[in-house]
Amino acid sequence: MAKIITQKNGTRKDVIIQKAAALYKSKSYTAASMRELAESLGVEAPSLYNHIGSKGELLEAICFRTGNRFIDQVRLISEGEESIVQKLEAIIRFHIRMMLENFDEVFVANHEWKHLQEPFLSDFLNIRRTYEKSIIDLIQQGIDRGEIKPLNPYVAVLTILSAVRGLEFWQRNKKNVSQQVLENDMVNHLLNGLTT
């Protein structure tokens, strides 16, 4: 029987989660099956259950792993000594890199979370609200300190997150723009609309 091949410093569960994210992105969570996941891994379906309990457990793992990475990063950046604008730049760059380097998992967390069962659904929505609120609070601090123009922080966060999420179109079409140019130009465009 074939074994699940891991990358350096990775686990079999990591490989399963990555393959599940790719499958859920391409087919949707509801249309994907454990049999298809097993085929993509080159193993038999029953052997998956040695590593994971269910299709729903995989969705939970994808959503929470992705959500927690965002929360951990925004918390780490917010606690730094940099200016508010520098912190916002770091958050935007992290968000862009997540969209470019972990696209399948971020896509699933953005689109398939609605299939989570309670209490996971409420917990995940709380993670999303916490993330947005952290950035709103950061922008409000920047406004209070005079680093950012007076504007509605919620609208600013909505604009930033919507713009970065728009990278889904770039992923589909892979326009002739390098990742570095894409990241730098997006950061420059988003921040120049905020800084005084």
Secondary structure by P-SEA (a helix, b strand, c coil): cccccccccccaaaaaaaaaaaaaaacccccccaaaaaaaacccaaaaaaccccaaaaaaaaaaaaaaaaaaaaaaaaaccccaaaaaaaaaaaaaaaaacaaaaaaaaacccccccaaaaaaaaaaaaaaaaaaaaaaaaaaaacccccccaaaaaaaaaaaaacccccccccccccaaaaaaaaaaaaaaaccc
